[in-house]
Amino acid sequence: MLQTFPATGLQQVARRLNDEFGSLSPRFVERCVCDAWNCAEHLGFQATPVLVERVARERLQAMVMSQPPSGRLAPPRLPDHDTFG
């Protein structure tokens, strides 16, 4: 049976991760924490704040590391980019 969110525990996790990942929006971090909780429960794990924080941190690190070094989206490739001419 699914549990309800322990609001205090999730808020503390989100606050710690917001401090750690200041380059991401607080709303995005909060959503990631909630998604981690839902995923853990869906997979049948006991969703504790410690587990949720570890899963959410891994996801957030992946998001930060996947951004281009410039912090912007890569420009679109031109149709004839790979032709020699």
Contacts in CASP RR format, 6 or more apart in sequence:
PFRMAT RR
TARGET T0000
AUTHOR 0000-0000-0000
METHOD contacts of the structure
MODEL  1
MLQTFPATGLQQVARRLNDEFGSLSPRFVERCVCDAWNCAEHLGFQATPV
LVERVARERLQAMVMSQPPSGRLAPPRLPDHDTFG
2 41 0 8 1.000
3 41 0 8 1.000
3 47 0 8 1.000
5 34 0 8 1.000
5 37 0 8 1.000
6 49 0 8 1.000
9 49 0 8 1.000
10 33 0 8 1.000
10 34 0 8 1.000
10 37 0 8 1.000
10 49 0 8 1.000
10 52 0 8 1.000
12 49 0 8 1.000
13 33 0 8 1.000
13 49 0 8 1.000
13 52 0 8 1.000
13 53 0 8 1.000
13 56 0 8 1.000
14 26 0 8 1.000
14 29 0 8 1.000
14 30 0 8 1.000
14 33 0 8 1.000
16 53 0 8 1.000
17 29 0 8 1.000
17 32 0 8 1.000
17 33 0 8 1.000
17 53 0 8 1.000
17 56 0 8 1.000
17 57 0 8 1.000
17 60 0 8 1.000
18 26 0 8 1.000
18 29 0 8 1.000
18 30 0 8 1.000
20 57 0 8 1.000
20 60 0 8 1.000
21 29 0 8 1.000
21 60 0 8 1.000
21 64 0 8 1.000
23 64 0 8 1.000
24 60 0 8 1.000
24 63 0 8 1.000
24 64 0 8 1.000
29 56 0 8 1.000
29 60 0 8 1.000
32 56 0 8 1.000
32 59 0 8 1.000
32 60 0 8 1.000
33 52 0 8 1.000
33 53 0 8 1.000
33 56 0 8 1.000
35 56 0 8 1.000
35 59 0 8 1.000
36 52 0 8 1.000
36 53 0 8 1.000
36 55 0 8 1.000
36 56 0 8 1.000
36 59 0 8 1.000
37 47 0 8 1.000
37 52 0 8 1.000
39 55 0 8 1.000
40 46 0 8 1.000
40 47 0 8 1.000
40 51 0 8 1.000
40 52 0 8 1.000
40 55 0 8 1.000
41 47 0 8 1.000
45 51 0 8 1.000
68 74 0 8 1.000
END
